[in-house]
Amino acid sequence: MSTKRCFYITTAIPYVNGDPHLGHALEFVQADVLARHRRLRGDDVRFLSGTDDNALKNVDAALAAGLPVAEFVLDKAQRFADLAAPLQLSNDDFIRTSTDPRHRPGVERLWAACTAAGDLYQRDYEGLYCSGCEAFVLPAELHDGLCPEHNEAPELIVERNWFFRLSRYQDALLHLIESGRLRIEPEHRRNEVLAFIRSGLTDFSVSRAQERAQGWGIPVPGDSTQVIYVWFDALANYITALDFGHHGATYDDWWCGSDERQHVIGKGIIRFHAIYWPAILLSARQPLPTTISVHDYLTIEGQKLSKSLGTAIDPVEVIDRYGLDALRWWFLRDVPRAGDADLRSELIAIRANELADGLGNLIARTIALVSRRRAEGTRTQGGTVGEAAPLLALCDELPSAIDEALAVFDLRRAASTLWEVVSEANRFVSATKPWELAKPARTGNDGAAAQLDAVLGVLLDACSCIAHELRPFLPVAAERISAALADLDTQRARALFPKVVAA
């Protein structure tokens, strides 16, 4: 029986009111690791990313820049798409909600399904609206009158909108999350969502006046005075990208037929993904996501990285300074599963030099010893040696340990588990001193030669194991290591990971 499984993995689609920053890069890399890991295990994977083009904040940013909305949005969306190369992302698809021909038909089909279910209705509404969140907020959610997420005062809005009957789905959502059918990781985020649901769900607005939207967005079917509100529009991307609007086979295969449908998102939008989105799908009688994996924020001196807050950092500038391996490794080694991570350049430099001193030196030493041994006419064979037991055990356990960590969205534990093998391999080199065994081996000492071959065989196996399991984390570096091991190229091995100095 085949054990191949089918996984659909997505990032959130960011607003394009500004350029991408390092916080976006974190999420893209996290999702990329999950996608690559599944592929490494032989599973069928589809990895989607994209941009949220139809938000009002994009309209406001275009007006402030003095540009037509379509021109402004197209330029910013392209900058997000262009991150795939410098970040070494492996996404299979990228959707732009303003221009992709799959999107509008899918949103309209979803709207029609919720209408048929009796879950959309019109009413007048007055409330506090945070443009940063693209959502109405309650006074109790504010801190000193400011949105805690964006540190700005909401605007009082009075208008007539279409609303979705979220309150109808309170009990169903509770059951889904409590039963684990809709899994939220980490657990404290699950508890946060459950507490919000138990406090009572109220219906939410799913449209905006055409006048406020400056005519930008998808019109409400049958109501030319309104456009579909950004969250109903944006959340739909996860299925519109699968040709939901045209009843396509891609949707049947990758949404209905997937073993897992996983969204990777930031904590600031958990309510929309873990409550609003599942309720919309329940209304439309469509399958729900199976897993919502939530990361916290990158910060600078405790302040969230944000375009609107002026704390954005261009990921390409960091890559140019420290290299992509250093940035991806810092994301994976230092960003915790729970809690924000404060960004400092010296921390990225530390991780760059950890790769150089720990992994780079291990590979270089191993290749140098093996190439010298083979040059003398003896083929290195694997074997057993007393000190190798801990290293061999770690290598055997590594795949399942990484599987277990990534299953609960603990990328830092997965990376740390991998690094334990690197550390143990370096300890093994220090304990066995193969350079000393080489001296009597060269003079015909058969015992020393056999011992040396066994040591080098263990090291080659460990390095190959590391290179294989490193592929989801540092894909190009893993390829460089594998190529160096295959060719025993000492020059290439010495140049695997350059050392850096913090800016």
N, C-alpha and C positions, 0 to 999 in steps of 0.2 A: 504493500500500500504506500502511495506517495505521501511524503510528509511536507511537500512544498505548500506554502501558504501565500495568501494574497494580502498585501498591505497597501493602504492608501494613506499617505502622510502629507500634511499641509502646514504651511506657516500661516499666520495671520497676514492679511493684506494691508500694508501701511498706507496712511494718507500720503498724498503727494503735494502737500503744501510747502515742502522744503526738501532739501537734499537728504539722502540716507545718512544715518550716523551709526556709531559703533553699537548702539543698542539694537538696531535692526540687524547688524551683522551677527551679533550673538545668537539671535533666534534663528537666522538662516543657517548658521553653522550647526547649531543643536539639531535642527531638523535634518540637515545633511548627514550628520553622523548616524542618526537613526535610520535614514534611508539606505545609506551605504552598508550599515551593519546588517540590515535585512537582506540586501542583495548578496553580501558575503556569505550568508547562511543558506543561500540558494533560493530565497523566496522571490516571488513576483512583486515588484514595488512600483508604485506611481507616486511621484513627489511633485507637489504643486506649490508654487508661490505666485505672487502677483502684486497688483497695486489697487488701492481703493480710490478710484478717480472721481466718484460722484458725490463727494462730501462737500458740505457748505464751506468748511474751512479751506478747501482748495479754491473755491470761488473767491473767498475773501482774500486769499494770498495772491491770486491772479490780479484782482482789482488793485491791491496794494502795489503790485509790481508794474501796473499799467499795461498788462498784456491780455490778449484774448484768452478766455478760460481754456479753450481747447489747445491752444499753443502752449500755454504754461503747463498744463497737465501732461501733455505729450512729452515735453522736455524732461520734467521731473520723473515721470514714470520710466523713461528710458534710462535715467541714472540708476534707478533701482534694478532694472533688468541687467544693466552693465556690471553689477556687482558679482554676478555669477562667476566670471573669469578670475578676478583677483582673489575671491574667496574660495575658489575651487569647489563651487556648488554643483551638485549633480541633479538638479531638478529637471523633471521630464517635461514640465509645462509651466507657462507663465501667463497669467491672465491679466489684462487691463480692462477694468470694468466699463470704461467709456468707449472703447473702440473694438473690443473683441465681439465678433458677430454671434458668438455663442451665448453672451451674457443676457442681453435684453429679453430674448425669447424665454430663457430659463426663469428670469425674475417674473415675467408676466404669467408663466405657467404656475409658478409657486403662488403668486397673488390670487390667481383664479381658484386654485385648490383651497386656499384659506377662506376665500369668499364663499365657495360652495359649502364649506364646513360651518358657515355662519359666524366666523371669528373676526370679521372685519366690519367696522361700523364707524360712522362719523359723529363727532360731537365737538362743541366748543371747549377750549382749554385755555387756562391761564396758569403759568408756572415759571419756575426759574430754569433757564436753559444755559448749560455750559457749552460753549462752542468748541472747547478743547476736547471734551468727552463726546461731543455730538449727541447729547442726551439731556433730558430734563432731570433735575436733581431736587431732592427735598431739603428744606432748611436744616433738618437734623443731620444731614450728611455733610454740611459745610463746617469748616473750621474758621471761626472768626469772620464768617460771611464769605469765605473764599473756598473754591473747590480744592480739596486736599491734593488732588492729582495734578492740577495745573496752576495752582496758586493764583487764581484770578477769580474775580467776582462774576457770578452768573448774571445773565440778562433776563429781565422779566418779559415774557412772551405771552401775547394773547392772540389766539388764532383758532380757526376751525380745521381740524385734522381728521385723518382716518386713524382708528385705533385697533389694536389687536387684543383679543380677549385672553390675555395671559392668565388672569385669575381662574379661568376654567381648567387650567392644567396644573394647578398647584399640587394636588394629591398625586397625580401621575408622575410628576417630576420627582417628588419625594421618594416614591416607590422605586423609580428607575435608579436613582443615585444610591439610596440605602441598600438596594439589592445588589449593586455592583454592575448592573447592566450598562449603566453609563458611569464609567470609571473616571475619577478626577485625581490626578497626581500633582503634587504630594498630598498626603492625607489632610494636612491642616487647611489646604485650599478646598478640599471636599467638605470639611466641616464648616468652613466659611460659607460655602454655597448653601448647605443644608440649613444653616442658621438664618440666612436671608430668606429662603423659601418659607421656613416656619414662621417668620415674622409677618407673613402675609404678602401675596403678590397682587399687584394692581396692573390694570391694563396699560399698555404703553403706545405712544404715538408711532405710526409707521409711515407718515407722509409729512410734507412741508408745502407751504404755499409756493406756487410758481414764482411769485414776486420775490419772496425771500431767497429763492434758489437761483434767481437771475436766469430762469429758463434752463438751468443746467441739471441734468439727471433724467431718469426714466419717468415719463408721465404715468400717473395712476390710471389704469385702464378704465375708461368710461368717465373720467373726471379730469378735464383739461386744466382745472385750476390748481392741481396738486401734482407734486412729484413724489416718487417713492423715497421714503426716508432712508438715510445712509445705512443704518444697521440691517434693515430688511433687505436692501439692495446688496450691501457688502457681504453679509453672511451667506447669501445665496451663491456666492462665487464658488464655494466648495463643490456644488453640484452643477452649476451652469458650465463650469470648465469641463465637465464630463458629458456635455451635450444633453442635459436634462430637458432643455427647452424643445428639443427635436425628438424626444423619446429615443435617444441614441443608444446603441449597444454598449458604448463606453460607460454610460451611467449604470447599466445593468451589471456590467462586469466589475467596475471599480467601486461603486457605492453599494449597490444591492448585494453584490457577490463577494465583497472583500471579507476576509476573516477579521480584519481590524481597520477601522477608520479613525485615524488619530490626528487631532489638531494640536499644534504646538503654538502657544500664545503667551503673552505677557500678563502679569497679574492685574493690570489696569482694565482689561477687557474681559475678565472672567465671567461677569454677570451676563454679558451678551452671549457668550459662547456656551455657558453651562446652564443657562435658564432660557433666554429668549430664543436662541437657535433651536434647541431641542423641542420647545413648545411649538414653534412654527412648523417643524417637521412632523410633529404629532398631529397638528391640525391638517397638514397636507397628506397625511397617511403615508409618509416616507420613512425609511430606516433612519435611525439616529447615529451620530458618531458613537464609537465604542469607548474612546479614550480622549480625554482632554488633559494635556500635559502643560503645566503652568510654570513659567520661570519668573523670577523676581527681576529687579532692575540693576543695570550698571549705574553707578553714581560717581560724581566728582565732589569730594569733600561732603559727602552725604546728600548731594542734590542730584536728582534724576537727570540722566542724559535726555535732552529734549530740544527739539527745534524751537518751540515756542518760548522755552525758558533760556534760550541762548547758550546751552551747555552741550551742544552737539559736537561730536568729534568725527571727522571724516575717516572711515576705516582704511581707505586707500593710503592716506598719509601715514597711518600707523604701519601698514604693510611695507610701504617704501622705506620706513625707518628701521623696522625690526625684522621684517620678513613675515610671510604668512604662517610658516610653521610656528613661530613664536606666538603670534596672535591666537591662532586656533588652539595651541597648547595652553595658553593662559586661560582662554575661555573654558577649557575642559578640566584643567587642573585646579583652578582657583575659584571659579564661580560656583557658589554652593547651590545645593538643591533647594534650600530654604534660606532666604535672607538676601539682601542686596550685596553687591560686590563693588567696592570702591576702586576706581581705576587710577593707577599710578604707573608712570612709565617705567619706574625701576622694577616693578613686579613683572612686566612683560620681558624686560631684559633678563631677569632672574630665570624665567622659564626658558628663554632662548639659550641661556648658558647651561641650564640643566640638560637640555637636549644635546648640546655640544659635548659637555663633560661626561655625561652619563651614557647616553645612547650612542652618540657619534664615536666616542673613544672605544666603547665596547666593540662596535662593528669594525672600526679601523684596526684595533689590536688583533681581533680574531682573524680578519682577512690577511693581515701581515704575517701572522704565525702560520696559518694554513698554506698560504702561497709559498712561503719559504720551505715548508715541509714537503710540499708536492714538487717543488723545483728540485729537490734532492732525490726524487725518484720514488717516493713512498706515497701511496694514495691514503689519505686520511679516512679512517673508518670510524663509525660510531661505536660506542662501547659503554661499559659501565665503569664507574670509578666511585670510590666511597663518598667523596664530598659532593657528588652530583645529585644525591637523592632529593634534597630540598628543591633544587632547581628543576629537576625533572618533574617533580610533583606539581610545582607551580605552573609549569608549561602545560601539563595535562589538564589542570583545573581552570586554566585561563579562559578558554572559550565559554564555559558555562558560567563562570564568575562574571564575565562581561555581559552575557545574556541576562543574568539575573539583575544586574545593576541597571541596564538600559530598559528593562521591562518596567521598572518603577521610576523612570526618568531621572536616574541618578548618574549623570554623565561624569561627575567628579569622582565617584567611587569606581566607575568603569576605568577611567584614565589612571587612577591610583593603583588599581589592581594590575593593570598593564605595567606600570612603572615598578611594581614589586618584582616582576620578573627581570627587568633591566637591572635593578639593584642586586638581586640574588646572583645574576650572571656575572656581574662585576665582582661580587664577593667570591664567587667560584674561581675566577681568574686569579684573584689575589691569594686564595688558599692553595691552589694547585701549582702556581708558578710555572706555566708551560715553557717559558723561555729558559728556565733552568733544566727542565727535562730534555730540551732540545740538544744540550751539549753532549751528554752521554749517548743520546740517540744517534747523533752524527758519527760517533766513533764505533758504532756497531753494537752497542748495548741493546739486545733485543727486548729486555724487560722495560727499559726506559722508553724505547721506541713504541712498544705496545701501549704503555701508559700515556705517552704523549698523544698517540693517535686517538685513544679513548677520550682524553680531555678535549682535544680539538673537535672530535665528532660531537660531543655533548654541546660545545659552544656553538658549532654550526647549526645544530638542531634548535638550540635556544634562540639564536639570532633569526633563524627562519620563522620560528613561531612568533617572535616579536614583530617581525616585518609583516607577517600575514594578518595578525590581529590589530596592527596599527593602521591598516588601510582605511577604515571608516574615520579615524581621527585625523591622521595626516596623510591623505591619499598619495600625493606626489612624493613626499618624503619616503613613504613605504615602498613606492616603486623604485626610487633611487637605491634604497637599501637592498631590495631584492636583486636589482641589476648588478650591484657591486658584489653581492654574495655569489651570484651566478658566474660572474667573470673573474672573481678574485682580484678586482681592480683596486689596488692599494691607493692610487692617486684619487680615484673617485670616492673611496671610503673616507679619506682624510678631509674631503671637502663637503661632507654630508650636511653638517650643521655649523655655520660660522658663529663665532662668539661675537657678542655685541656689548656696547656700553650704553647705559641709560642716558637719554637726552637730558 
